[in-house]
Amino acid sequence: MAIRPRRAKVDVASPSASPEALLGHYRDMLLIRRFEEKAGQLYGMGLIAGFCHLYIGQEAVVVGMQAAIGGGDSVITSYRDHGHMLACGMDPKGVMAELTGRAGGYSKGKGGSMHMFSREKNFYGGHGIVGAQVPLGTGLAFAHKYRKDGGVCLAYLGDGAVNQGQVYESFNMAALWKLPLIVIVENNKYGMGTSVERASASTELYRRGEAYGIPGRPVDGMDVLAVKAAGDEAVAHARSGKGPFVLEMKTYRYRGHSMSDPAKYRSKEEVSRMRSEHDPIDQLRRKLETEGIADEARFKDIDREVKAIVTEAAEFAQTSPEPDPAELWTDILLPA
Amino acid sequence: MPIQVLMPALSPTMTEGKLAKWLKSEGDKVSSGDAIAEIETDKATMEMEAAEDGLLGRILVPAGAENIAVNTPIALLLGEGEASTALDGAMEGHIPSTAPVRAEAPTSLMPAPKAAPTAPEEREHAGATRRMTVREALRDAMAEEMRRDPAVFLMGEEVGQYQGAYKVSQGLLDEFGPERIIDTPITESGFAGLGVGASFAGLKPIVEFMTFNFSMQAIDHVINSAAKTLYMGGGQLGSPIVFRGPNGAAARVGAQHSQCFASWYAHVPGLKVVAPYSGADAKGLLKAAIRDPNPVVFLEHELLYGQSFDVPEDPEWVVPLGKAKIERAGRDVTICAFSRMVHVALEAAESLAREGIEAEVINLRTIRPLDVETLVASVKRTNRVVTVEEGWPVAGIGSEIAALMMEHAFDWLDAPVGRVAGADVPMPYAANLERLALPQPDTVVAACKAVCYRK
């Protein structure tokens, strides 16, 4: 078997994004927001079960980062993964149907919220063990370098995972071998119910690579354009062969850690202040209005489009059949 | 049509709850995301958020009501421009559909998969052989597969410049260079995870653990990342990787460096587990493991590395995984063993022969999937089985074989299955105690005589 070099498409969008790009970011963030709200509702109706970690509030991070990479680059994350999959261009119907555990889901209903993959979209999961996606992502970056295909890997982790030992084992190897790895720490201030201050001796998480000579930047993760700009810098660094880069996205999740988390560890005021003053979608909407890029009618159109996609996904997720009982025994081993 | 607001499930285990408090009143305007009520679940009190924009038209369940089943309508929401008269009759004929579309229900439990999937036929080797050590056979297997497939690479501690902690990778760095023979830092969890990630991308890593004792640092990646991903992804993403290195007890290295992991890894669906004995096994099985599209745990034995055997030279010769080998034919008792214990079993068979007991020795070669067919066929001839392993007895490979023999060969057994295993203790250091902790030919002889009812 020959190694096929895959040339990653380099996104050369100018730093001052075009009106189309801005509208695209708005639409993509809104899609994630509405999708997650719908997932929350379906959970409430008992159609989605088990663990379900919603991404509401953090949308700017994945949308901004996705805009900074190209088609041949790879993405991997932890279990709060619905937003990442939608940003990668995976079909909302397949994602939602996986949440409801149906045959039409990305994993035929066998993976659930935390375990979905798409080779086609270079999305490598969806991993439930906190921190495990970092060495796995380092391996994806290793494969890009091994094949010399010019690709980079985006590996996302949370502020909780950042204290796992294997994260630093990965930092060491990625820096040692100059692997094209961009580590994105989504600091939403709480690892489940424990605030960063209560969990981390050093809370400047973007500096966690310093011992390995890995540059890092803190980023306003509620501002999609700030994310995109930082992403551009980190991706250029990694793609040019200089090795890994750490981005700490200061972000916020509005919902609990998972559906069953009453979030008693933070005040209502804190949540409503973030919602009213820093919401990534509202911020971009104001910019689009001020700059005259979109008017009320245009926003209504986008709303309608997004709502239709989400409604269709929810409908599909409820009508797709449960997996065939025979599926219990498939996909354990590939034929040798 | 007003929208029914339903009692939500707010935890994985909630079936009913208390409507603790309404945070909005009838007539209030609500936006999607607004907290409208407090619900007490089995675990906590949670806020319930509106899913749609609208006007809270009617509250159907008052605050303080308990034991409200999930999905009971608790309020009606009027949409934009909807008159309050629409509230009347809103409850008629509208039953929320929450029951999933059931796939055809199985009438009984799914049958267990065949204990041994039919293994590919083993090709009888008639070509040239060369006398070589197990160490060289393993090295040749890797070199041949690396020449054949540029996606194959080797990584681990001291595999390159040092030429292998046990000299298994001797010469490979010279031939393949540092891009494919990769010296890693001492960081098992990290490089095992890195290897699995690279395998997701289609590369075929061989990850060497200096010994399998250190694989415990990385076992999460072997099991959660490598073995389960194909299933969790509905077949989309496999992990073609080999984890290899010496397993089991070496000599006088104490408890933390002397342990057999066969039973640990054999427990896991999604893994294949291989344990070669001879040089031919080592070469043919390792080549098959590297070519296999699934994650394979390949358990070598340090004390066999220096042993010499005749090994086929043909680079296309492989030993299919899942196929046991009868090393010695016999009619009185079947001894099944793997790895170095095959040697112990063969020695035991020699002494048994001197006492007129002809033992059949089966070299399992693959622990998962186990070649039940060959075992059962042997037991049908001998009617007695003794299992031999270096690992601990509890939930060991011998336990599994005993269970399989009951399921598949009960009517042919003339005696209970005999188990010989390592002593159920951490491995001691002292020479005499270490010897007592490991199966020896005489313990195997005694077990065989016991199942033959001979003194």
Boltz contact constraints between the chains, C-beta under 6 A:
constraints:
  - contact:
      token1: [A, 1]
      token2: [B, 149]
      max_distance: 6.0
  - contact:
      token1: [A, 3]
      token2: [B, 150]
      max_distance: 6.0
  - contact:
      token1: [A, 3]
      token2: [B, 151]
      max_distance: 6.0
  - contact:
      token1: [A, 41]
      token2: [B, 51]
      max_distance: 6.0
  - contact:
      token1: [A, 44]
      token2: [B, 8]
      max_distance: 6.0
  - contact:
      token1: [A, 44]
      token2: [B, 9]
      max_distance: 6.0
  - contact:
      token1: [A, 45]
      token2: [B, 98]
      max_distance: 6.0
  - contact:
      token1: [A, 46]
      token2: [B, 9]
      max_distance: 6.0
  - contact:
      token1: [A, 46]
      token2: [B, 70]
      max_distance: 6.0
  - contact:
      token1: [A, 46]
      token2: [B, 98]
      max_distance: 6.0
  - contact:
      token1: [A, 49]
      token2: [B, 12]
      max_distance: 6.0
  - contact:
      token1: [A, 50]
      token2: [B, 12]
      max_distance: 6.0
  - contact:
      token1: [A, 107]
      token2: [B, 233]
      max_distance: 6.0
  - contact:
      token1: [A, 107]
      token2: [B, 234]
      max_distance: 6.0
  - contact:
      token1: [A, 108]
      token2: [B, 234]
      max_distance: 6.0
  - contact:
      token1: [A, 110]
      token2: [B, 234]
      max_distance: 6.0
  - contact:
      token1: [A, 111]
      token2: [B, 232]
      max_distance: 6.0
  - contact:
      token1: [A, 115]
      token2: [B, 232]
      max_distance: 6.0
  - contact:
      token1: [A, 117]
      token2: [B, 233]
      max_distance: 6.0
  - contact:
      token1: [A, 117]
      token2: [B, 236]
      max_distance: 6.0
  - contact:
      token1: [A, 117]
      token2: [B, 237]
      max_distance: 6.0
  - contact:
      token1: [A, 119]
      token2: [B, 236]
      max_distance: 6.0
  - contact:
      token1: [A, 124]
      token2: [B, 200]
      max_distance: 6.0
  - contact:
      token1: [A, 129]
      token2: [B, 220]
      max_distance: 6.0
  - contact:
      token1: [A, 129]
      token2: [B, 224]
      max_distance: 6.0
  - contact:
      token1: [A, 132]
      token2: [B, 225]
      max_distance: 6.0
  - contact:
      token1: [A, 135]
      token2: [B, 190]
      max_distance: 6.0
  - contact:
      token1: [A, 135]
      token2: [B, 193]
      max_distance: 6.0
  - contact:
      token1: [A, 135]
      token2: [B, 194]
      max_distance: 6.0
  - contact:
      token1: [A, 136]
      token2: [B, 193]
      max_distance: 6.0
  - contact:
      token1: [A, 136]
      token2: [B, 196]
      max_distance: 6.0
  - contact:
      token1: [A, 136]
      token2: [B, 197]
      max_distance: 6.0
  - contact:
      token1: [A, 138]
      token2: [B, 194]
      max_distance: 6.0
  - contact:
      token1: [A, 139]
      token2: [B, 194]
      max_distance: 6.0
  - contact:
      token1: [A, 139]
      token2: [B, 197]
      max_distance: 6.0
  - contact:
      token1: [A, 139]
      token2: [B, 198]
      max_distance: 6.0
  - contact:
      token1: [A, 140]
      token2: [B, 197]
      max_distance: 6.0
  - contact:
      token1: [A, 140]
      token2: [B, 201]
      max_distance: 6.0
  - contact:
      token1: [A, 142]
      token2: [B, 194]
      max_distance: 6.0
  - contact:
      token1: [A, 142]
      token2: [B, 198]
      max_distance: 6.0
  - contact:
      token1: [A, 143]
      token2: [B, 198]
      max_distance: 6.0
  - contact:
      token1: [A, 143]
      token2: [B, 201]
      max_distance: 6.0
  - contact:
      token1: [A, 143]
      token2: [B, 203]
      max_distance: 6.0
  - contact:
      token1: [A, 166]
      token2: [B, 189]
      max_distance: 6.0
  - contact:
      token1: [A, 166]
      token2: [B, 190]
      max_distance: 6.0
  - contact:
      token1: [A, 169]
      token2: [B, 187]
      max_distance: 6.0
  - contact:
      token1: [A, 169]
      token2: [B, 189]
      max_distance: 6.0
  - contact:
      token1: [A, 169]
      token2: [B, 190]
      max_distance: 6.0
  - contact:
      token1: [A, 170]
      token2: [B, 190]
      max_distance: 6.0
  - contact:
      token1: [A, 172]
      token2: [B, 185]
      max_distance: 6.0
  - contact:
      token1: [A, 173]
      token2: [B, 190]
      max_distance: 6.0
  - contact:
      token1: [A, 260]
      token2: [B, 11]
      max_distance: 6.0
  - contact:
      token1: [A, 262]
      token2: [B, 44]
      max_distance: 6.0
  - contact:
      token1: [A, 262]
      token2: [B, 46]
      max_distance: 6.0
  - contact:
      token1: [A, 321]
      token2: [B, 101]
      max_distance: 6.0
  - contact:
      token1: [A, 321]
      token2: [B, 103]
      max_distance: 6.0
  - contact:
      token1: [A, 322]
      token2: [B, 100]
      max_distance: 6.0
  - contact:
      token1: [A, 322]
      token2: [B, 102]
      max_distance: 6.0
  - contact:
      token1: [A, 322]
      token2: [B, 103]
      max_distance: 6.0
  - contact:
      token1: [A, 324]
      token2: [B, 103]
      max_distance: 6.0
  - contact:
      token1: [A, 325]
      token2: [B, 106]
      max_distance: 6.0
  - contact:
      token1: [A, 328]
      token2: [B, 110]
      max_distance: 6.0
  - contact:
      token1: [A, 329]
      token2: [B, 113]
      max_distance: 6.0
  - contact:
      token1: [A, 331]
      token2: [B, 230]
      max_distance: 6.0
  - contact:
      token1: [A, 331]
      token2: [B, 231]
      max_distance: 6.0
  - contact:
      token1: [A, 331]
      token2: [B, 234]
      max_distance: 6.0
  - contact:
      token1: [A, 331]
      token2: [B, 235]
      max_distance: 6.0
  - contact:
      token1: [A, 332]
      token2: [B, 231]
      max_distance: 6.0
  - contact:
      token1: [A, 332]
      token2: [B, 269]
      max_distance: 6.0
  - contact:
      token1: [A, 332]
      token2: [B, 270]
      max_distance: 6.0
  - contact:
      token1: [A, 333]
      token2: [B, 294]
      max_distance: 6.0
  - contact:
      token1: [A, 334]
      token2: [B, 238]
      max_distance: 6.0
  - contact:
      token1: [A, 334]
      token2: [B, 293]
      max_distance: 6.0
  - contact:
      token1: [A, 334]
      token2: [B, 294]
      max_distance: 6.0
  - contact:
      token1: [A, 336]
      token2: [B, 292]
      max_distance: 6.0
